């Protein structure tokens, strides 16, 4: 069994952040963790958001922009989760040349505590799914 050196012991299900994780070795299968990137205003995704949950804690309507590959070269298959924590509705916005496809062309999170996931499917193509509204 592999060892997983962490800065301190964590109970099952506790959320870890980049600030409190020293290292985790490959093959982790008995613990789960989520790294978050908390935002308090409209936000444009960056490469370090891959495999994270971007939380949007904004009181008013706000945008989460997916930049074009020419600006941020996310690898195809990248997964980013968005959680609307605040009361302000979060809208997924496609940067220049970007296409975000979703069922029914829905690109707004459905309300406070709604969660959606983005998966990069091509150079400037993303799939959005989750608790989305029109």
Backbone bond lengths (Angstrom), bond angles and torsions (degrees), N, CA, C in turn:
res aa  C-N    CA-C-N  psi(-1)  N-CA   C-N-CA  omega(-1)  CA-C   N-CA-C  phi
1 X - - - 1.447 - - 1.518 108.75 -
2 X 1.314 115.99 134.00 1.462 121.77 -179.83 1.518 110.63 -74.18
3 X 1.318 115.89 156.55 1.462 120.08 175.00 1.516 109.23 -102.72
4 X 1.296 116.20 152.93 1.448 122.45 -176.79 1.519 109.33 -127.28
5 X 1.331 117.88 86.25 1.473 118.54 -177.27 1.523 111.75 -68.92
6 X 1.305 115.66 121.58 1.451 122.01 177.86 1.519 108.19 -123.76
7 X 1.305 116.12 165.51 1.456 119.42 -179.53 1.521 112.15 -67.77
8 X 1.335 117.03 -24.10 1.450 121.47 175.45 1.520 108.43 -162.10
9 X 1.308 118.10 167.21 1.461 121.42 -178.48 1.525 110.04 -74.80
10 X 1.330 115.97 145.53 1.458 121.44 -179.67 1.515 110.30 -128.19
11 X 1.307 116.03 141.88 1.454 121.91 175.94 1.522 109.11 -76.77
12 X 1.333 116.49 156.14 1.463 120.35 177.17 1.522 110.48 -53.29
13 X 1.330 116.18 133.43 1.452 121.62 175.86 1.510 115.39 85.14
14 X 1.323 119.74 -6.20 1.461 120.14 179.51 1.522 109.25 -71.48
15 X 1.309 117.39 138.38 1.457 122.80 -179.26 1.521 109.91 -78.72
16 X 1.317 115.92 129.61 1.456 121.69 175.12 1.516 108.42 -102.88
17 X 1.298 117.41 149.02 1.457 121.42 175.91 1.508 109.27 -119.30
18 X 1.313 116.01 165.06 1.458 120.61 179.70 1.522 110.77 -56.80
19 X 1.314 117.25 -29.14 1.463 121.34 -177.73 1.524 113.02 -71.64
20 X 1.336 118.01 -25.84 1.454 117.89 -176.14 1.526 115.09 -114.81
21 X 1.316 117.38 11.42 1.459 120.96 176.31 1.519 108.46 -106.05
22 X 1.325 117.59 119.77 1.462 120.54 175.31 1.512 110.51 -81.09
23 X 1.322 117.11 -52.17 1.462 120.77 176.43 1.506 109.51 -165.83
24 X 1.301 114.60 151.84 1.455 121.61 174.98 1.515 106.17 -136.14
25 X 1.315 117.54 129.56 1.455 120.42 -177.77 1.510 110.72 -85.19
26 X 1.334 115.77 159.68 1.462 121.97 179.26 1.518 109.82 -62.08
27 X 1.316 116.84 146.84 1.451 121.13 176.99 1.517 113.93 96.90
28 X 1.324 116.50 13.52 1.461 118.82 178.10 1.523 107.77 -65.05
29 X 1.325 116.02 120.68 1.455 118.07 177.84 1.521 113.02 -135.53
30 X 1.325 118.48 -6.18 1.445 117.06 176.41 1.507 114.40 -109.88
31 X 1.320 118.29 3.90 1.451 120.34 171.60 1.519 108.30 -130.83
32 X 1.289 115.72 152.14 1.462 120.86 176.79 1.517 107.44 -126.89
33 X 1.310 115.86 143.20 1.451 119.09 177.88 1.517 109.15 -147.58
34 X 1.315 114.33 157.27 1.450 122.16 178.74 1.521 107.62 -128.75
35 X 1.319 115.99 131.25 1.455 120.45 174.21 1.517 106.81 -101.37
36 X 1.326 117.11 130.71 1.455 120.89 -177.44 1.523 111.19 -110.70
37 X 1.313 114.83 157.69 1.460 123.41 172.98 1.527 105.18 -128.94
38 X 1.317 117.26 100.03 1.464 122.42 -175.03 1.522 111.18 -81.07
39 X 1.339 115.45 129.51 1.465 121.97 178.74 1.521 109.40 -122.56
40 X 1.342 115.81 145.97 1.468 120.92 -179.85 1.526 112.30 -122.62
41 X 1.331 116.16 14.14 1.472 122.38 177.24 1.526 106.96 -156.47
42 X 1.333 116.98 174.02 1.461 119.79 175.63 1.516 109.03 -51.40
43 X 1.340 116.43 151.10 1.456 120.10 -168.63 1.517 110.38 -148.19
44 X 1.334 116.39 145.34 1.460 123.11 172.90 1.517 108.19 -110.31
45 X 1.323 116.43 129.51 1.461 121.16 -177.66 1.522 112.02 -60.03
46 X 1.339 115.61 147.91 1.461 123.29 175.47 1.528 108.01 -126.58
47 X 1.316 116.44 164.27 1.458 122.01 -174.95 1.528 112.98 -55.98
48 X 1.306 117.31 -35.72 1.470 119.91 -178.58 1.532 113.55 -72.55
49 X 1.336 118.23 -1.52 1.465 121.16 176.18 1.526 112.70 -80.76
50 X 1.333 117.73 -12.14 1.460 120.86 -179.39 1.529 109.34 -58.26
51 X 1.320 115.43 133.42 1.470 124.44 178.71 1.533 112.55 68.05
52 X 1.311 117.51 18.01 1.465 121.86 176.96 1.522 110.16 -113.32
53 X 1.333 114.23 170.55 1.456 121.63 169.59 1.520 106.59 -107.76
54 X 1.329 115.95 117.72 1.461 121.02 175.59 1.518 106.13 -90.08
55 X 1.334 116.21 117.15 1.462 120.21 179.51 1.523 108.92 -97.52
56 X 1.316 115.34 130.50 1.462 122.35 179.98 1.525 107.90 -107.18
57 X 1.319 115.12 99.00 1.461 121.44 -179.34 1.526 107.97 -105.73
58 X 1.338 114.85 80.57 1.465 122.16 -173.72 1.532 107.91 -129.25
59 X 1.314 117.16 136.11 1.465 121.17 -176.90 1.525 113.12 -77.71
60 X 1.337 116.97 -23.69 1.466 121.53 -178.22 1.522 109.73 -119.43
61 X 1.343 116.28 168.65 1.456 120.92 178.82 1.523 110.96 -49.45
62 X 1.329 116.65 142.05 1.459 121.37 -176.13 1.514 110.53 -149.88
63 X 1.334 115.83 164.88 1.463 121.99 -178.18 1.518 111.32 -118.72
64 X 1.321 114.97 142.04 1.458 122.97 170.21 1.524 104.46 -114.54
65 X 1.334 117.29 109.06 1.460 121.44 -174.08 1.520 110.93 -96.58
66 X 1.332 114.80 133.86 1.459 122.03 173.94 1.535 106.55 -97.46
67 X 1.335 117.13 111.79 1.472 119.81 -175.18 1.528 111.90 -75.60
68 X 1.336 117.50 158.79 1.469 120.00 177.10 1.527 111.21 -68.62
69 X 1.321 115.37 156.71 1.458 121.96 179.22 1.523 111.74 -56.88
70 X 1.327 117.21 -31.17 1.468 120.61 179.78 1.528 112.02 -65.92
71 X 1.341 116.83 -22.77 1.468 121.43 177.88 1.523 112.54 -94.11
72 X 1.337 115.28 -45.30 1.467 121.46 179.87 1.525 107.07 -135.85
73 X 1.318 116.95 111.76 1.470 121.99 -175.26 1.528 111.14 -88.16
74 X 1.338 115.66 74.38 1.455 119.85 174.48 1.528 108.19 -64.41
75 X 1.321 118.61 137.60 1.466 119.44 175.01 1.529 109.97 -66.12
76 X 1.330 116.75 145.06 1.459 120.03 173.73 1.520 107.81 -59.46
77 X 1.320 115.70 136.34 1.459 121.38 -175.87 1.518 113.24 97.24
78 X 1.325 117.14 -5.08 1.465 120.30 177.81 1.524 109.89 -59.35
79 X 1.338 115.63 141.18 1.463 121.65 179.63 1.526 108.17 -124.57
80 X 1.329 115.54 129.21 1.459 122.34 177.79 1.528 107.43 -134.32
81 X 1.312 116.38 131.46 1.458 121.40 179.19 1.525 108.90 -105.82
82 X 1.328 115.18 140.81 1.460 122.19 -179.43 1.527 107.79 -118.66
83 X 1.326 117.05 130.94 1.465 121.60 176.80 1.523 108.62 -123.72
84 X 1.325 115.69 123.96 1.466 120.33 176.66 1.522 107.78 -86.54
85 X 1.326 115.73 103.60 1.459 121.37 -178.02 1.535 110.82 -89.76
86 X 1.325 116.69 -35.66 1.453 121.30 -178.91 1.516 112.53 -83.68
87 X 1.330 115.48 173.68 1.464 121.61 179.97 1.523 112.33 -74.83
88 X 1.339 117.88 -23.53 1.459 121.48 -178.87 1.513 111.78 -72.64
89 X 1.334 116.38 128.00 1.464 120.68 -177.23 1.521 111.33 -66.49
90 X 1.332 115.70 131.49 1.461 122.47 178.68 1.521 109.41 -94.26
91 X 1.336 116.10 128.05 1.454 123.13 177.10 1.519 109.34 -109.62
92 X 1.333 116.32 131.80 1.462 121.50 174.94 1.522 107.38 -81.25
93 X 1.332 116.74 122.99 1.466 122.12 -175.94 1.521 108.89 -116.99
94 X 1.327 116.10 129.31 1.459 121.75 177.46 1.522 109.52 -83.19
95 X 1.342 116.84 125.00 1.456 120.99 175.10 1.520 110.10 -66.92
96 X 1.300 116.86 177.28 1.456 122.69 -177.69 1.535 111.26 -55.12
97 X 1.336 116.54 120.62 1.461 121.93 177.90 1.518 114.52 82.68
98 X 1.327 117.80 -1.00 1.467 122.01 -178.34 1.527 109.73 -91.74
99 X 1.327 115.68 141.83 1.457 121.99 173.72 1.517 108.59 -117.07
100 X 1.328 116.07 126.61 1.462 121.46 173.51 1.530 106.19 -112.57
101 X 1.321 116.26 114.85 1.463 121.50 -179.97 1.518 109.21 -100.26
102 X 1.341 115.16 140.37 1.462 120.54 176.68 1.519 109.10 -153.56
103 X 1.308 116.15 161.04 1.451 121.15 176.70 1.519 109.48 -59.80
104 X 1.324 116.65 123.88 1.456 120.84 179.39 1.517 113.91 69.44
105 X 1.331 117.58 15.66 1.473 122.93 -178.66 1.526 112.24 56.88
106 X 1.319 117.16 29.93 1.465 122.00 179.49 1.517 109.22 -77.71
107 X 1.336 116.49 128.91 1.460 121.15 -178.25 1.528 113.23 -132.85
108 X 1.325 117.19 12.94 1.464 120.48 178.08 1.521 108.38 -115.36
109 X 1.321 116.79 138.81 1.449 118.72 173.55 1.522 107.74 -68.53
110 X 1.315 116.22 146.47 1.460 122.10 -168.00 1.520 114.74 -73.81
111 X 1.302 118.78 -9.43 1.458 120.95 179.50 1.520 110.11 151.70
112 X 1.312 115.10 -177.26 1.458 120.00 -179.09 1.532 109.83 -57.41
113 X 1.317 115.59 132.40 1.472 126.87 -178.77 1.528 113.42 76.18
114 X 1.319 118.09 8.49 1.464 120.34 173.00 1.529 108.72 -73.41
115 X 1.329 115.43 149.37 1.463 121.83 -178.75 1.523 108.82 -131.17
116 X 1.327 116.17 139.33 1.460 122.15 176.47 1.531 108.25 -138.08
117 X 1.308 115.18 158.14 1.457 121.46 -179.81 1.520 109.94 -124.40
118 X 1.330 114.99 141.20 1.457 122.32 174.87 1.525 108.72 -112.62
119 X 1.342 116.91 134.46 1.464 122.31 174.44 1.524 107.71 -125.80
120 X 1.326 116.40 128.47 1.467 120.57 177.91 1.525 108.46 -79.31
121 X 1.330 116.06 120.49 1.460 121.42 -176.21 1.524 113.73 -107.97
122 X 1.313 117.91 -10.96 1.465 122.62 179.63 1.517 108.83 -165.28
123 X 1.325 116.70 -176.89 1.463 120.91 -174.26 1.520 113.03 -49.02
124 X 1.318 117.79 -51.36 1.467 122.31 178.31 1.523 110.94 -128.48
125 X 1.334 115.96 31.75 1.463 121.64 -178.06 1.519 110.54 -119.85
126 X 1.326 114.99 133.56 1.462 122.24 -179.62 1.518 109.22 -132.70
127 X 1.327 116.33 149.34 1.455 123.53 173.62 1.517 107.27 -110.69
128 X 1.340 116.86 130.16 1.460 122.23 177.07 1.525 108.49 -113.90
129 X 1.316 116.24 134.94 1.452 120.44 175.54 1.522 109.78 -150.23
130 X 1.302 114.76 158.62 1.454 120.11 -179.05 1.519 110.48 134.55
131 X 1.312 115.97 -149.64 1.464 121.98 -177.04 1.529 108.58 -85.88
132 X 1.337 114.47 78.98 1.468 122.09 -175.69 1.518 111.43 -110.58
133 X 1.323 115.62 153.88 1.468 123.22 179.06 1.530 108.86 -132.89
134 X 1.328 115.95 170.10 1.465 120.76 177.62 1.512 110.74 -89.95
